[in-house]
Amino acid sequence: MQPRTIVILGSTGSIGTQAIDVVDGAPHLFEVVALSAGGGNLELLARQAVHTGAAAVGIASGDPTHLQDLMTAAARTAGRQGYRPEIIAGPDASTRIAEIPADVVLNGITGSIGLAPTLAALKSGATLALANKESLIVGGELVKAAARDGQIVPVDSEHSAIAQCLRAGSADEVDKLILTASGGPFRGRTRKQLHSVSPQEALAHPTWDMGLMVTTNSATLVNKGLEVIEAHLLFDIPLDRIDVVVHPQSVVHSMVQFVDGSIIAQASPPDMRLPIALGLGWPDRVPKAASPCDWTQATSWTFEPLDSQAFPAVDLAKDAAKQGSTFPAVFNAANEEAVTAFHQGSIRFTDIVDTVAAVLSEHPGSSGLTVESVLEAESWARARAHERLAVSSL
């Protein structure tokens, strides 16, 4: 059997680097044919290209000549002097890379800039292993309409868990989806206590090693709000039947409650290589993708209700999703601007979600959902967020 051909978008990020680990562990199952990255780490991208032998490499920013020089040097060190892949450069590089024929496109880009590559991958006919939740959230029905049944496979650990749990029953037997949240570094704190936390504290996630934006979103629970919207779109479950529960150990990744009262949970030590491997191999499992729980050691798993007073982001995300149209895009864009301002020291931690709520309250909506209307709404939200942030800056 021929290995599945894989395209990795966002290869130098956390998802991309771990995906290459998965491929390295199962070379008989997967072959990387193309990579793309933003260009912030050209040296790593060059090493990845040489290591995987990718036929095409995309770079959104940076000097493609410099990238070629780095790849030439890396190839010389690796004993592959003849390696010269096609280099695709420019802001649409990831979109063009996503169009390359492959069995699976893994979208590991962070942010709504992943929308065009997501649509390109779906149009190509490849299975889309989706780690870029923002593209589905801001694209909504636009993305769903572009996908054939079963073409999108979730890579977020929570949604991968739900997809696995759903195998236990039929669609009409599902009562609720239950997403677990670690609670982030500020679990148990009141809103008043959150007022003065620092950017460094917000980045000290107790479980996951992620980038600045996603880690901060986990601290505010904006990330969980985005995941609720994603679950609603992926699995066609109404928002009022999607719950969030705090589970600090991050071993139970999510659950499905069925109509008879049974709850099926997916559990594994926190390791993104497992959902990545499932995304690449779906519906088949990849042997030894990650280590299982160690049942020779005593352990405890705890669950707590979400404190929506201290962390209102989940309810706010649900409200945005209920309004539909471009409201989720505004939620995401305003949040990105507020998170940036927080890390620049301009606003307080609690101002992040307050800014998002204020911008959402002013959004007029859009008559239809298109790529253009999404971009316009995001541009409006970023500008409005900037105006509000200037007023509320420290």
C-alpha positions in Angstrom: 0.0 0.0 0.0 1.3 3.4 -1.0 1.8 5.9 1.9 -0.7 8.8 2.1 0.7 12.0 0.7 0.6 14.9 3.1 0.7 18.7 2.8 1.6 20.5 6.0 0.6 24.2 6.3 2.2 26.0 9.2 5.0 23.5 9.4 7.3 25.4 11.7 4.6 25.9 14.4 3.7 23.5 17.2 1.2 21.5 15.2 3.5 21.3 12.1 6.6 20.2 14.0 4.7 17.5 15.8 3.1 16.4 12.6 6.5 15.8 11.2 7.3 13.7 14.3 4.2 11.6 13.5 5.3 11.1 9.9 8.8 10.2 11.1 7.3 7.5 13.3 5.3 6.0 10.5 7.1 6.5 7.2 5.3 3.5 5.7 2.0 5.3 6.2 2.8 9.0 5.3 4.9 11.0 2.9 5.2 14.8 3.1 5.0 16.3 -0.4 4.7 20.0 0.5 5.3 22.4 3.4 4.4 26.0 4.1 5.2 28.5 6.8 4.9 32.2 7.6 8.6 32.8 7.3 9.5 33.6 10.9 11.9 30.7 11.2 13.5 30.1 7.8 16.2 28.0 9.2 13.8 25.4 10.6 11.7 25.5 7.4 14.8 24.7 5.4 15.8 21.8 7.7 12.2 20.4 7.5 12.2 20.6 3.8 15.4 18.7 3.4 14.4 16.2 6.1 11.0 15.4 4.5 12.1 15.8 0.9 9.1 17.9 0.2 8.7 18.7 -3.5 7.3 22.2 -2.8 7.9 24.7 0.0 5.8 27.8 0.6 6.9 30.9 2.4 4.5 33.8 3.1 7.2 36.3 4.0 10.9 36.6 4.0 13.5 36.3 1.2 13.0 33.1 -0.9 16.6 33.4 -2.1 17.7 33.2 1.6 15.5 30.2 2.1 17.0 28.5 -1.0 20.5 29.2 0.4 19.5 27.7 3.8 18.1 24.6 2.1 21.2 24.2 0.0 23.4 24.3 3.1 21.1 21.9 5.0 21.0 19.5 2.0 24.8 19.5 1.9 25.0 18.6 5.6 22.4 15.9 5.1 24.2 14.5 2.1 21.4 15.4 -0.3 23.1 18.0 -2.5 20.7 17.5 -5.4 17.6 18.5 -3.4 16.0 21.6 -4.9 12.2 21.9 -4.3 9.9 24.4 -5.9 9.7 27.5 -3.8 6.4 29.4 -3.7 6.7 32.8 -2.1 4.2 35.5 -1.2 1.2 36.2 1.0 -0.9 33.5 -0.8 1.9 30.9 -0.6 -0.1 28.6 1.8 -3.2 28.8 -0.4 -1.2 27.7 -3.4 0.6 25.0 -1.4 -2.9 23.7 -0.3 -3.9 23.3 -3.9 -1.1 20.8 -4.6 -2.5 17.3 -5.2 -2.3 15.2 -2.0 -4.4 12.8 0.1 -4.4 15.0 3.2 -3.8 18.7 3.9 -3.0 19.5 7.5 -3.9 23.1 8.2 -1.8 24.0 11.2 -1.8 27.8 10.6 -2.8 30.0 13.5 -5.5 32.6 13.0 -8.2 33.5 10.4 -5.5 33.8 7.7 -6.0 30.1 7.4 -9.5 30.5 5.7 -8.2 30.8 2.1 -5.9 27.7 2.5 -8.8 25.8 4.1 -11.1 26.6 1.1 -8.3 25.7 -1.3 -7.7 22.4 0.3 -11.4 21.5 0.2 -11.6 22.5 -3.4 -8.6 20.2 -4.2 -10.5 17.2 -2.9 -8.0 16.3 -0.2 -9.0 15.3 3.2 -8.6 18.4 5.4 -7.0 17.7 8.8 -8.1 20.9 10.5 -6.1 22.3 13.4 -6.8 25.9 12.2 -10.1 26.3 14.0 -10.4 29.9 13.1 -10.9 29.2 9.4 -14.0 27.1 10.2 -15.3 29.6 12.8 -15.0 32.7 10.7 -15.9 30.9 7.5 -18.9 29.0 9.0 -21.4 27.8 6.4 -19.0 29.0 3.7 -16.5 26.3 4.7 -19.2 23.7 5.3 -20.7 24.3 1.9 -17.3 23.7 0.3 -16.7 20.4 2.1 -18.1 17.0 1.1 -19.4 14.7 3.8 -16.5 13.6 6.0 -13.9 15.7 4.2 -13.0 17.7 7.3 -11.3 15.8 10.1 -10.7 17.7 13.4 -7.2 17.9 14.9 -8.0 20.0 18.0 -7.7 17.5 20.9 -11.3 18.2 22.0 -12.9 17.7 18.7 -10.8 14.7 17.8 -12.0 13.2 21.1 -15.7 14.0 20.2 -15.2 12.4 16.8 -13.9 9.3 18.4 -16.7 9.2 21.0 -19.4 9.7 18.4 -18.5 6.2 17.0 -20.2 4.8 20.0 -23.7 5.7 18.8 -25.8 7.1 16.0 -26.4 10.8 15.4 -30.0 10.7 16.8 -28.7 9.1 20.0 -26.5 12.1 20.9 -27.8 14.3 23.7 -24.9 16.6 24.5 -21.3 17.3 23.6 -19.1 18.0 26.6 -15.9 19.9 26.0 -13.3 19.7 28.7 -11.1 22.8 29.6 -8.0 22.7 31.7 -9.0 26.0 33.2 -5.6 27.5 32.2 -3.2 29.2 34.6 -5.9 31.2 36.4 -8.4 28.4 37.3 -10.1 29.3 40.6 -9.4 33.0 40.5 -12.1 35.6 40.7 -12.6 38.3 38.1 -11.2 40.8 40.6 -8.0 38.7 41.0 -7.7 38.5 37.2 -7.6 42.2 36.8 -3.9 42.5 37.6 -2.3 39.3 36.2 0.7 39.8 33.9 1.4 38.6 30.4 4.1 36.2 31.7 1.5 34.6 34.1 -1.0 34.3 31.2 1.6 32.3 29.2 2.4 29.9 32.0 -0.1 27.2 30.9 -0.1 24.2 33.2 -0.6 21.6 30.5 0.0 22.6 26.9 3.0 24.2 25.1 1.4 26.6 22.6 2.1 29.9 20.9 1.4 33.3 22.4 -2.1 33.8 20.9 -3.4 30.3 21.6 -1.9 30.2 25.1 -3.4 33.6 26.0 -6.7 32.5 24.6 -6.6 29.4 26.9 -6.0 31.7 29.9 -9.1 33.8 29.0 -11.0 30.8 27.9 -11.6 32.5 24.5 -10.1 29.4 23.0 -12.8 27.3 24.6 -15.4 29.6 23.3 -13.9 29.2 19.8 -14.0 25.4 20.3 -17.7 25.5 21.2 -18.4 27.3 17.9 -16.2 24.8 16.1 -18.0 21.8 17.7 -21.3 23.3 16.7 -20.2 23.6 13.1 -18.4 20.3 12.8 -21.0 18.1 14.4 -24.2 20.0 13.7 -25.2 20.0 17.4 -27.1 23.1 18.7 -25.2 25.5 20.9 -27.4 24.9 23.9 -26.5 21.2 23.8 -22.7 21.9 24.0 -21.4 22.2 27.5 -17.9 23.0 28.9 -16.5 21.4 32.1 -13.2 22.2 33.7 -10.8 19.2 34.0 -7.4 20.4 35.2 -5.5 17.2 34.4 -6.3 17.4 30.7 -6.5 13.6 30.3 -10.1 13.4 29.4 -10.2 15.4 26.2 -13.9 15.6 25.7 -17.1 13.5 26.1 -20.4 12.7 24.4 -23.5 12.2 26.4 -26.1 10.0 24.8 -29.9 10.1 25.2 -29.9 7.1 27.6 -27.7 8.9 30.1 -24.5 7.1 29.0 -21.4 9.3 28.7 -18.5 8.2 26.5 -15.1 9.9 27.1 -11.8 9.8 25.3 -8.8 9.8 27.5 -5.0 9.9 26.9 -2.1 11.8 28.4 -1.9 15.3 26.9 0.1 14.8 23.7 -1.0 16.5 20.4 0.7 13.8 18.4 -2.3 11.5 19.0 -5.0 13.8 17.4 -2.6 14.8 14.7 -2.0 11.2 13.8 -5.7 10.6 13.8 -6.2 13.6 11.5 -3.6 12.2 9.1 -4.8 8.6 9.2 -8.5 8.9 9.8 -10.5 6.7 10.1 -7.5 4.5 10.9 -5.4 4.8 14.1 -1.6 5.1 13.8 0.1 2.5 16.1 2.3 4.0 18.9 1.4 7.6 17.9 1.5 8.5 21.6 1.9 6.9 25.0 -1.3 5.6 26.8 -2.2 6.3 30.4 0.0 4.4 32.9 -2.4 2.3 35.0 0.3 1.1 37.3 0.4 4.6 39.0 -2.4 6.0 41.2 -4.1 9.0 39.7 -7.1 11.2 40.1 -9.2 13.1 37.6 -11.3 15.9 38.7 -14.1 17.9 37.1 -15.5 21.4 38.0 -18.2 23.6 36.6 -17.0 26.6 34.5 -17.1 29.9 36.4 -18.8 32.1 33.7 -18.6 35.2 35.9 -14.8 35.2 36.0 -14.5 33.7 32.5 -17.4 35.0 30.3 -15.7 34.2 27.0 -17.6 30.9 26.4 -21.0 32.5 26.8 -19.9 35.4 24.6 -18.8 33.0 21.9 -22.1 31.2 22.0 -23.9 34.5 21.6 -21.7 35.4 18.6 -22.4 32.0 17.0 -26.2 32.4 17.6 -26.1 35.7 15.7 -24.2 33.9 12.9 -23.1 35.8 9.8 -19.9 37.6 10.4 -20.2 37.8 14.2 -17.8 34.9 14.9 -15.3 36.6 12.6 -15.6 39.8 14.6 -15.3 37.9 17.9 -12.0 36.3 16.7 -10.5 39.5 15.1 -11.3 41.8 18.1 -9.8 39.2 20.4 -6.6 39.0 18.4 -6.1 42.7 18.6 -6.9 42.8 22.3 -4.5 40.0 23.1 -1.7 41.8 21.2 -2.4 45.0 23.2 -2.3 43.0 26.5 1.1 41.6 25.6 2.3 45.1 24.7 1.3 46.2 28.2 -1.4 48.6 27.0 -4.4 47.0 28.7 -5.2 44.7 31.5 -6.1 41.0 31.2 -9.8 41.5 31.9 -9.9 44.2 29.2 -9.4 41.5 26.5 -12.8 39.9 26.7 -14.4 43.2 27.7 -13.1 44.7 24.4 -14.4 41.7 22.4 -17.9 42.1 24.0 -18.0 45.8 23.3 -17.0 45.4 19.6 -19.5 42.6 19.1 -22.3 44.9 20.6 -21.6 47.5 17.9 -21.3 45.1 14.9 -24.1 45.7 12.4 -23.7 42.2 10.8 -23.6 41.2 7.2 -26.4 40.3 4.7 -24.4 37.3 3.4 -21.3 35.2 4.2 -18.5 35.4 1.6 -14.8 35.6 1.9 -15.1 39.3 1.1 -17.7 39.9 3.9 -15.5 38.0 6.4 -12.5 40.1 5.5 -14.5 43.3 5.7 -15.9 42.4 9.1 -12.5 41.5 10.4 -11.0 44.7 9.2 -13.9 46.6 10.8 -13.5 44.7 14.1 -9.7 45.3 14.2 -10.2 49.0 13.6 -13.0 49.3 16.2 -11.0 47.3 18.7 -8.0 49.7 18.2 -10.2 52.7 18.9 -11.6 51.1 22.1 -8.1 49.9 23.2 -6.7 53.4 22.8 -9.4 54.7 25.2 -8.9 51.9 27.8 -5.1 51.7 27.6 -3.3 51.8 31.0 
